[in-house]
Amino acid sequence: MVYIDVDDDHTIYTWGGTPVAYLSDEHIYGFNGKHLGWFQDGIVWDHDGNRAGYLAQTLPVYAAYEPYKSYKSYKPYRSYQEYAPYQPYKLHSESRIPLLQFMSQGAS
């Protein structure tokens, strides 16, 4: 699980406190500069048009509870952003990659 800290430059952290990515408008970039996907209408979309994650409000099933968040680690410097690909058509299928693994692709 990950969360977006809107008070910290829209940084995306794991529940363990590791910064893995950030939002730049609706684009999701890893600190390594890799474009990971898009965040639109409370849903994380991957490069194939699949849903990779949700906000609690947009989750299609009941969310039990939020676990305790660990202290945040220091954020690495942001690398040069690669160009974002064209966004594909949005599909009604789920991404095959779990959200934590999806976001961890952006770790330095």
C-alpha positions, 0 to 999 in steps of 0.5 A: 500500500502507498499514500500520497502526501499532498503537503509534501510536494505530492510525494507518494510513500509506502506505508513503511515510509519509503518515498517511491514516486511523486505526482506532476500534474496527473503524471506519476514519476519515480524519483529515478525519472521513470514515467510510471503512469497517470493518476486521474479521478482517484485511480492510478492507471498504468501504461497499458490502460489498466487500473493499478490502484485507487483512493479509498473513495474510488475503490470498488470494494470495501476498504477495511482500515488503514494501518499505521504509517511509519516515519518518512525516510528522506526523499532522494533528488528527482532525476530528469523526467523521461517523456510521458508516453501517449495515454492508452484507452482506459480499460476495465481490467486490473493491472497484473502488477500489485500497486506497491510493486508498480510504484517501487519501479520508481525508487532510485 
